[in-house]
């Protein structure tokens, strides 16, 4: 995994650290490290986090990743806030 031939243990640990850090923020339901740790996708609860808070959360998360983790290149942080309503006509 990764073009720089890092060991599998380091690779998995880096992905887990990204996901754990992201899940530590309030309102976060799920976090997924994708693309070999180059992107973190975070799903937040739409009742707990509004649009402004989602933008702030994204900035804060990127700053926390910069401050606490070592990683090659950039890490893209994406916060997903989604509300779905489904109704059936019979």
Backbone as XML, in Angstrom:
<?xml version="1.0"?>
<chain id="A" units="angstrom">
  <residue number="1" name="UNK">
    <atom name="N" x="0.830" y="-1.201" z="0.000"/>
    <atom name="CA" x="0.000" y="0.000" z="0.000"/>
    <atom name="C" x="0.864" y="1.250" z="0.000"/>
  </residue>
  <residue number="2" name="UNK">
    <atom name="N" x="0.576" y="2.149" z="-0.875"/>
    <atom name="CA" x="1.356" y="3.377" z="-0.938"/>
    <atom name="C" x="2.564" y="3.191" z="-1.825"/>
  </residue>
  <residue number="3" name="UNK">
    <atom name="N" x="2.919" y="4.228" z="-2.553"/>
    <atom name="CA" x="4.031" y="4.139" z="-3.495"/>
    <atom name="C" x="5.377" y="4.169" z="-2.789"/>
  </residue>
  <residue number="4" name="UNK">
    <atom name="N" x="5.397" y="4.578" z="-1.543"/>
    <atom name="CA" x="6.672" y="4.724" z="-0.848"/>
    <atom name="C" x="7.063" y="3.465" z="-0.083"/>
  </residue>
  <residue number="5" name="UNK">
    <atom name="N" x="6.329" y="2.396" z="-0.284"/>
    <atom name="CA" x="6.659" y="1.094" z="0.281"/>
    <atom name="C" x="6.688" y="1.092" z="1.805"/>
  </residue>
  <residue number="6" name="UNK">
    <atom name="N" x="5.745" y="1.749" z="2.424"/>
    <atom name="CA" x="5.687" y="1.682" z="3.875"/>
    <atom name="C" x="5.148" y="0.312" z="4.278"/>
  </residue>
  <residue number="7" name="UNK">
    <atom name="N" x="5.446" y="-0.101" z="5.471"/>
    <atom name="CA" x="4.999" y="-1.417" z="5.903"/>
    <atom name="C" x="3.491" y="-1.411" z="6.098"/>
  </residue>
  <residue number="8" name="UNK">
    <atom name="N" x="2.920" y="-2.583" z="6.041"/>
    <atom name="CA" x="1.475" y="-2.724" z="6.188"/>
    <atom name="C" x="1.015" y="-2.229" z="7.555"/>
  </residue>
  <residue number="9" name="UNK">
    <atom name="N" x="1.804" y="-2.488" z="8.589"/>
    <atom name="CA" x="1.423" y="-2.060" z="9.936"/>
    <atom name="C" x="1.343" y="-0.541" z="10.036"/>
  </residue>
  <residue number="10" name="UNK">
    <atom name="N" x="2.329" y="0.145" z="9.479"/>
    <atom name="CA" x="2.313" y="1.612" z="9.506"/>
    <atom name="C" x="1.138" y="2.162" z="8.715"/>
  </residue>
  <residue number="11" name="UNK">
    <atom name="N" x="0.866" y="1.542" z="7.595"/>
    <atom name="CA" x="-0.240" y="1.969" z="6.735"/>
    <atom name="C" x="-1.580" y="1.841" z="7.465"/>
  </residue>
  <residue number="12" name="UNK">
    <atom name="N" x="-1.821" y="0.684" z="8.055"/>
    <atom name="CA" x="-3.075" y="0.455" z="8.770"/>
    <atom name="C" x="-3.173" y="1.367" z="9.983"/>
  </residue>
  <residue number="13" name="UNK">
    <atom name="N" x="-2.072" y="1.552" z="10.706"/>
    <atom name="CA" x="-2.080" y="2.422" z="11.886"/>
    <atom name="C" x="-2.402" y="3.867" z="11.497"/>
  </residue>
  <residue number="14" name="UNK">
    <atom name="N" x="-1.858" y="4.322" z="10.376"/>
    <atom name="CA" x="-2.131" y="5.693" z="9.925"/>
    <atom name="C" x="-3.614" y="5.868" z="9.588"/>
  </residue>
  <residue number="15" name="UNK">
    <atom name="N" x="-4.201" y="4.891" z="8.913"/>
    <atom name="CA" x="-5.629" y="4.967" z="8.591"/>
    <atom name="C" x="-6.477" y="4.968" z="9.858"/>
  </residue>
  <residue number="16" name="UNK">
    <atom name="N" x="-6.126" y="4.111" z="10.806"/>
    <atom name="CA" x="-6.878" y="4.055" z="12.062"/>
    <atom name="C" x="-6.747" y="5.350" z="12.849"/>
  </residue>
  <residue number="17" name="UNK">
    <atom name="N" x="-5.557" y="5.952" z="12.849"/>
    <atom name="CA" x="-5.362" y="7.224" z="13.549"/>
    <atom name="C" x="-6.213" y="8.325" z="12.938"/>
  </residue>
  <residue number="18" name="UNK">
    <atom name="N" x="-6.281" y="8.372" z="11.614"/>
    <atom name="CA" x="-7.125" y="9.368" z="10.949"/>
    <atom name="C" x="-8.591" y="9.194" z="11.336"/>
  </residue>
  <residue number="19" name="UNK">
    <atom name="N" x="-9.070" y="7.967" z="11.295"/>
    <atom name="CA" x="-10.466" y="7.705" z="11.624"/>
    <atom name="C" x="-10.759" y="7.990" z="13.094"/>
  </residue>
  <residue number="20" name="UNK">
    <atom name="N" x="-9.855" y="7.623" z="13.979"/>
    <atom name="CA" x="-10.046" y="7.861" z="15.408"/>
    <atom name="C" x="-10.061" y="9.347" z="15.716"/>
  </residue>
  <residue number="21" name="UNK">
    <atom name="N" x="-9.149" y="10.092" z="15.119"/>
    <atom name="CA" x="-9.117" y="11.538" z="15.335"/>
    <atom name="C" x="-10.417" y="12.179" z="14.859"/>
  </residue>
  <residue number="22" name="UNK">
    <atom name="N" x="-10.894" y="11.784" z="13.700"/>
    <atom name="CA" x="-12.125" y="12.359" z="13.155"/>
    <atom name="C" x="-13.332" y="12.011" z="14.020"/>
  </residue>
  <residue number="23" name="UNK">
    <atom name="N" x="-13.388" y="10.801" z="14.530"/>
    <atom name="CA" x="-14.528" y="10.384" z="15.361"/>
    <atom name="C" x="-14.538" y="11.075" z="16.720"/>
  </residue>
  <residue number="24" name="UNK">
    <atom name="N" x="-13.439" y="11.686" z="17.104"/>
    <atom name="CA" x="-13.366" y="12.370" z="18.387"/>
    <atom name="C" x="-14.066" y="13.712" z="18.423"/>
  </residue>
  <residue number="25" name="UNK">
    <atom name="N" x="-14.493" y="14.220" z="17.298"/>
    <atom name="CA" x="-15.175" y="15.514" z="17.252"/>
    <atom name="C" x="-16.664" y="15.329" z="17.532"/>
  </residue>
  <residue number="26" name="UNK">
    <atom name="N" x="-17.300" y="16.320" z="18.176"/>
    <atom name="CA" x="-18.728" y="16.189" z="18.499"/>
    <atom name="C" x="-19.601" y="16.200" z="17.247"/>
  </residue>
  <residue number="27" name="UNK">
    <atom name="N" x="-20.627" y="15.365" z="17.258"/>
    <atom name="CA" x="-21.564" y="15.302" z="16.149"/>
    <atom name="C" x="-21.178" y="14.321" z="15.062"/>
  </residue>
  <residue number="28" name="UNK">
    <atom name="N" x="-19.993" y="13.728" z="15.152"/>
    <atom name="CA" x="-19.521" y="12.802" z="14.123"/>
    <atom name="C" x="-20.132" y="11.423" z="14.363"/>
  </residue>
  <residue number="29" name="UNK">
    <atom name="N" x="-20.752" y="10.879" z="13.334"/>
    <atom name="CA" x="-21.328" y="9.536" z="13.418"/>
    <atom name="C" x="-20.368" y="8.480" z="12.892"/>
  </residue>
  <residue number="30" name="UNK">
    <atom name="N" x="-19.729" y="8.753" z="11.752"/>
    <atom name="CA" x="-18.807" y="7.804" z="11.137"/>
    <atom name="C" x="-17.672" y="8.563" z="10.468"/>
  </residue>
  <residue number="31" name="UNK">
    <atom name="N" x="-16.529" y="7.900" z="10.362"/>
    <atom name="CA" x="-15.400" y="8.471" z="9.634"/>
    <atom name="C" x="-14.718" y="7.357" z="8.851"/>
  </residue>
  <residue number="32" name="UNK">
    <atom name="N" x="-14.332" y="7.676" z="7.627"/>
    <atom name="CA" x="-13.695" y="6.704" z="6.751"/>
    <atom name="C" x="-12.442" y="7.314" z="6.145"/>
  </residue>
  <residue number="33" name="UNK">
    <atom name="N" x="-11.311" y="6.649" z="6.317"/>
    <atom name="CA" x="-10.084" y="7.047" z="5.638"/>
    <atom name="C" x="-10.064" y="6.313" z="4.302"/>
  </residue>
  <residue number="34" name="UNK">
    <atom name="N" x="-9.987" y="7.056" z="3.211"/>
    <atom name="CA" x="-10.024" y="6.464" z="1.875"/>
    <atom name="C" x="-8.815" y="6.931" z="1.072"/>
  </residue>
  <residue number="35" name="UNK">
    <atom name="N" x="-8.611" y="6.312" z="-0.054"/>
    <atom name="CA" x="-7.518" y="6.633" z="-0.973"/>
    <atom name="C" x="-6.161" y="6.601" z="-0.274"/>
  </residue>
  <residue number="36" name="UNK">
    <atom name="N" x="-5.915" y="5.491" z="0.398"/>
    <atom name="CA" x="-4.639" y="5.267" z="1.089"/>
    <atom name="C" x="-4.337" y="6.351" z="2.116"/>
  </residue>
  <residue number="37" name="UNK">
    <atom name="N" x="-5.370" y="6.860" z="2.779"/>
    <atom name="CA" x="-5.173" y="7.865" z="3.812"/>
    <atom name="C" x="-5.021" y="9.272" z="3.286"/>
  </residue>
  <residue number="38" name="UNK">
    <atom name="N" x="-5.262" y="9.493" z="2.028"/>
    <atom name="CA" x="-5.159" y="10.839" z="1.460"/>
    <atom name="C" x="-6.455" y="11.621" z="1.614"/>
  </residue>
  <residue number="39" name="UNK">
    <atom name="N" x="-7.516" y="10.950" z="2.030"/>
    <atom name="CA" x="-8.803" y="11.625" z="2.216"/>
    <atom name="C" x="-9.529" y="11.013" z="3.409"/>
  </residue>
  <residue number="40" name="UNK">
    <atom name="N" x="-10.197" y="11.868" z="4.179"/>
    <atom name="CA" x="-11.038" y="11.422" z="5.283"/>
    <atom name="C" x="-12.443" y="11.919" z="4.999"/>
  </residue>
  <residue number="41" name="UNK">
    <atom name="N" x="-13.393" y="10.999" z="4.958"/>
    <atom name="CA" x="-14.797" y="11.366" z="4.770"/>
    <atom name="C" x="-15.503" y="11.170" z="6.100"/>
  </residue>
  <residue number="42" name="UNK">
    <atom name="N" x="-16.156" y="12.233" z="6.549"/>
    <atom name="CA" x="-16.776" y="12.243" z="7.866"/>
    <atom name="C" x="-18.270" y="12.462" z="7.705"/>
  </residue>
  <residue number="43" name="UNK">
    <atom name="N" x="-19.067" y="11.583" z="8.300"/>
    <atom name="CA" x="-20.518" y="11.705" z="8.270"/>
    <atom name="C" x="-20.956" y="12.251" z="9.622"/>
  </residue>
  <residue number="44" name="UNK">
    <atom name="N" x="-21.685" y="13.381" z="9.600"/>
    <atom name="CA" x="-22.153" y="13.989" z="10.844"/>
    <atom name="C" x="-23.665" y="13.867" z="10.950"/>
  </residue>
  <residue number="45" name="UNK">
    <atom name="N" x="-24.157" y="13.968" z="12.172"/>
    <atom name="CA" x="-25.590" y="13.926" z="12.432"/>
    <atom name="C" x="-26.186" y="15.279" z="12.059"/>
  </residue>
  <residue number="46" name="UNK">
    <atom name="N" x="-27.128" y="15.336" z="11.118"/>
    <atom name="CA" x="-27.660" y="16.632" z="10.679"/>
    <atom name="C" x="-28.457" y="17.367" z="11.752"/>
  </residue>
  <residue number="47" name="UNK">
    <atom name="N" x="-28.954" y="16.648" z="12.771"/>
    <atom name="CA" x="-29.659" y="17.330" z="13.854"/>
    <atom name="C" x="-28.696" y="17.980" z="14.842"/>
  </residue>
  <residue number="48" name="UNK">
    <atom name="N" x="-27.498" y="17.445" z="14.945"/>
    <atom name="CA" x="-26.509" y="17.980" z="15.881"/>
    <atom name="C" x="-25.621" y="19.049" z="15.264"/>
  </residue>
  <residue number="49" name="UNK">
    <atom name="N" x="-25.407" y="18.993" z="13.956"/>
    <atom name="CA" x="-24.465" y="19.885" z="13.281"/>
    <atom name="C" x="-25.184" y="20.604" z="12.142"/>
  </residue>
  <residue number="50" name="UNK">
    <atom name="N" x="-25.195" y="21.946" z="12.195"/>
    <atom name="CA" x="-25.795" y="22.696" z="11.087"/>
    <atom name="C" x="-24.733" y="22.973" z="10.019"/>
  </residue>
  <residue number="51" name="UNK">
    <atom name="N" x="-25.116" y="23.707" z="8.962"/>
    <atom name="CA" x="-24.193" y="23.929" z="7.843"/>
    <atom name="C" x="-22.945" y="24.701" z="8.262"/>
  </residue>
  <residue number="52" name="UNK">
    <atom name="N" x="-23.121" y="25.732" z="9.065"/>
    <atom name="CA" x="-21.949" y="26.509" z="9.515"/>
    <atom name="C" x="-21.037" y="25.674" z="10.396"/>
  </residue>
  <residue number="53" name="UNK">
    <atom name="N" x="-21.640" y="24.917" z="11.295"/>
    <atom name="CA" x="-20.833" y="24.068" z="12.169"/>
    <atom name="C" x="-20.095" y="22.997" z="11.370"/>
  </residue>
  <residue number="54" name="UNK">
    <atom name="N" x="-20.698" y="22.513" z="10.297"/>
    <atom name="CA" x="-20.034" y="21.514" z="9.453"/>
    <atom name="C" x="-18.788" y="22.108" z="8.801"/>
  </residue>
  <residue number="55" name="UNK">
    <atom name="N" x="-18.889" y="23.346" z="8.331"/>
    <atom name="CA" x="-17.726" y="24.007" z="7.728"/>
    <atom name="C" x="-16.634" y="24.237" z="8.768"/>
  </residue>
  <residue number="56" name="UNK">
    <atom name="N" x="-17.035" y="24.664" z="9.968"/>
    <atom name="CA" x="-16.064" y="24.889" z="11.039"/>
    <atom name="C" x="-15.430" y="23.571" z="11.469"/>
  </residue>
  <residue number="57" name="UNK">
    <atom name="N" x="-16.246" y="22.532" z="11.557"/>
    <atom name="CA" x="-15.753" y="21.212" z="11.922"/>
    <atom name="C" x="-14.706" y="20.722" z="10.924"/>
  </residue>
  <residue number="58" name="UNK">
    <atom name="N" x="-14.945" y="20.966" z="9.652"/>
    <atom name="CA" x="-14.014" y="20.558" z="8.606"/>
    <atom name="C" x="-12.670" y="21.274" z="8.767"/>
  </residue>
  <residue number="59" name="UNK">
    <atom name="N" x="-12.719" y="22.589" z="9.003"/>
    <atom name="CA" x="-11.479" y="23.355" z="9.218"/>
    <atom name="C" x="-10.746" y="22.886" z="10.471"/>
  </residue>
  <residue number="60" name="UNK">
    <atom name="N" x="-11.494" y="22.692" z="11.567"/>
    <atom name="CA" x="-10.878" y="22.256" z="12.821"/>
    <atom name="C" x="-10.245" y="20.875" z="12.684"/>
  </residue>
  <residue number="61" name="UNK">
    <atom name="N" x="-10.913" y="20.006" z="11.946"/>
    <atom name="CA" x="-10.398" y="18.658" z="11.751"/>
    <atom name="C" x="-9.107" y="18.683" z="10.931"/>
  </residue>
  <residue number="62" name="UNK">
    <atom name="N" x="-9.071" y="19.499" z="9.887"/>
    <atom name="CA" x="-7.859" y="19.622" z="9.071"/>
    <atom name="C" x="-6.707" y="20.168" z="9.908"/>
  </residue>
  <residue number="63" name="UNK">
    <atom name="N" x="-6.993" y="21.148" z="10.760"/>
    <atom name="CA" x="-5.957" y="21.713" z="11.628"/>
    <atom name="C" x="-5.462" y="20.669" z="12.629"/>
  </residue>
  <residue number="64" name="UNK">
    <atom name="N" x="-6.363" y="19.865" z="13.162"/>
    <atom name="CA" x="-5.970" y="18.833" z="14.119"/>
    <atom name="C" x="-5.111" y="17.766" z="13.452"/>
  </residue>
  <residue number="65" name="UNK">
    <atom name="N" x="-5.431" y="17.418" z="12.228"/>
    <atom name="CA" x="-4.622" y="16.433" z="11.494"/>
    <atom name="C" x="-3.225" y="16.986" z="11.255"/>
  </residue>
  <residue number="66" name="UNK">
    <atom name="N" x="-3.138" y="18.258" z="10.862"/>
    <atom name="CA" x="-1.827" y="18.887" z="10.654"/>
    <atom name="C" x="-1.009" y="18.896" z="11.931"/>
  </residue>
  <residue number="67" name="UNK">
    <atom name="N" x="-1.662" y="19.174" z="13.056"/>
    <atom name="CA" x="-0.948" y="19.335" z="14.319"/>
    <atom name="C" x="-0.527" y="18.009" z="14.945"/>
  </residue>
  <residue number="68" name="UNK">
    <atom name="N" x="-1.298" y="16.955" z="14.755"/>
    <atom name="CA" x="-1.043" y="15.742" z="15.526"/>
    <atom name="C" x="-0.492" y="14.568" z="14.729"/>
  </residue>
  <residue number="69" name="UNK">
    <atom name="N" x="-0.761" y="14.485" z="13.443"/>
    <atom name="CA" x="-0.362" y="13.301" z="12.680"/>
    <atom name="C" x="0.739" y="13.621" z="11.683"/>
  </residue>
  <residue number="70" name="UNK">
    <atom name="N" x="1.557" y="12.615" z="11.399"/>
    <atom name="CA" x="2.549" y="12.743" z="10.334"/>
    <atom name="C" x="2.057" y="11.916" z="9.155"/>
  </residue>
  <residue number="71" name="UNK">
    <atom name="N" x="2.122" y="12.486" z="7.980"/>
    <atom name="CA" x="1.582" y="11.838" z="6.794"/>
    <atom name="C" x="2.302" y="12.388" z="5.578"/>
  </residue>
  <residue number="72" name="UNK">
    <atom name="N" x="2.428" y="11.591" z="4.533"/>
    <atom name="CA" x="3.036" y="12.094" z="3.301"/>
    <atom name="C" x="2.010" y="12.858" z="2.475"/>
  </residue>
  <residue number="73" name="UNK">
    <atom name="N" x="2.366" y="14.008" z="1.977"/>
    <atom name="CA" x="1.469" y="14.777" z="1.108"/>
    <atom name="C" x="0.350" y="15.463" z="1.852"/>
  </residue>
  <residue number="74" name="UNK">
    <atom name="N" x="-0.804" y="15.553" z="1.200"/>
    <atom name="CA" x="-1.965" y="16.238" z="1.757"/>
    <atom name="C" x="-3.031" y="15.233" z="2.166"/>
  </residue>
  <residue number="75" name="UNK">
    <atom name="N" x="-3.885" y="15.660" z="3.108"/>
    <atom name="CA" x="-5.052" y="14.877" z="3.488"/>
    <atom name="C" x="-6.271" y="15.759" z="3.266"/>
  </residue>
  <residue number="76" name="UNK">
    <atom name="N" x="-7.164" y="15.302" z="2.409"/>
    <atom name="CA" x="-8.398" y="16.034" z="2.116"/>
    <atom name="C" x="-9.456" y="15.621" z="3.136"/>
  </residue>
  <residue number="77" name="UNK">
    <atom name="N" x="-10.111" y="16.608" z="3.763"/>
    <atom name="CA" x="-11.157" y="16.338" z="4.746"/>
    <atom name="C" x="-12.498" y="16.725" z="4.136"/>
  </residue>
  <residue number="78" name="UNK">
    <atom name="N" x="-13.433" y="15.782" z="4.101"/>
    <atom name="CA" x="-14.767" y="16.019" z="3.562"/>
    <atom name="C" x="-15.782" y="15.709" z="4.648"/>
  </residue>
  <residue number="79" name="UNK">
    <atom name="N" x="-16.634" y="16.696" z="4.970"/>
    <atom name="CA" x="-17.696" y="16.494" z="5.957"/>
    <atom name="C" x="-19.012" y="16.380" z="5.209"/>
  </residue>
  <residue number="80" name="UNK">
    <atom name="N" x="-19.735" y="15.293" z="5.463"/>
    <atom name="CA" x="-21.016" y="15.036" z="4.813"/>
    <atom name="C" x="-22.136" y="15.222" z="5.832"/>
  </residue>
  <residue number="81" name="UNK">
    <atom name="N" x="-23.058" y="16.110" z="5.503"/>
    <atom name="CA" x="-24.234" y="16.346" z="6.346"/>
    <atom name="C" x="-25.444" y="16.159" z="5.454"/>
  </residue>
  <residue number="82" name="UNK">
    <atom name="N" x="-26.203" y="15.121" z="5.726"/>
    <atom name="CA" x="-27.267" y="14.767" z="4.801"/>
    <atom name="C" x="-28.551" y="14.463" z="5.563"/>
  </residue>
  <residue number="83" name="UNK">
    <atom name="N" x="-29.641" y="14.976" z="5.047"/>
    <atom name="CA" x="-30.961" y="14.654" z="5.573"/>
    <atom name="C" x="-31.754" y="13.998" z="4.456"/>
  </residue>
  <residue number="84" name="UNK">
    <atom name="N" x="-32.316" y="12.847" z="4.743"/>
    <atom name="CA" x="-33.120" y="12.143" z="3.747"/>
    <atom name="C" x="-34.547" y="12.024" z="4.260"/>
  </residue>
  <residue number="85" name="UNK">
    <atom name="N" x="-35.469" y="12.267" z="3.368"/>
    <atom name="CA" x="-36.879" y="12.086" z="3.676"/>
    <atom name="C" x="-37.466" y="11.194" z="2.598"/>
  </residue>
  <residue number="86" name="UNK">
    <atom name="N" x="-38.094" y="10.109" z="3.014"/>
    <atom name="CA" x="-38.681" y="9.161" z="2.069"/>
    <atom name="C" x="-40.149" y="8.994" z="2.418"/>
  </residue>
  <residue number="87" name="UNK">
    <atom name="N" x="-40.971" y="9.057" z="1.415"/>
    <atom name="CA" x="-42.414" y="8.872" z="1.595"/>
    <atom name="C" x="-42.911" y="7.972" z="0.481"/>
  </residue>
  <residue number="88" name="UNK">
    <atom name="N" x="-43.855" y="7.118" z="0.779"/>
    <atom name="CA" x="-44.405" y="6.201" z="-0.211"/>
    <atom name="C" x="-45.870" y="6.525" z="-0.476"/>
  </residue>
  <residue number="89" name="UNK">
    <atom name="N" x="-46.255" y="6.540" z="-1.722"/>
    <atom name="CA" x="-47.656" y="6.689" z="-2.104"/>
    <atom name="C" x="-48.190" y="5.296" z="-2.418"/>
  </residue>
  <residue number="90" name="UNK">
    <atom name="N" x="-49.333" y="4.978" z="-1.851"/>
    <atom name="CA" x="-49.894" y="3.630" z="-2.051"/>
    <atom name="C" x="-51.139" y="3.687" z="-2.883"/>
  </residue>
</chain>
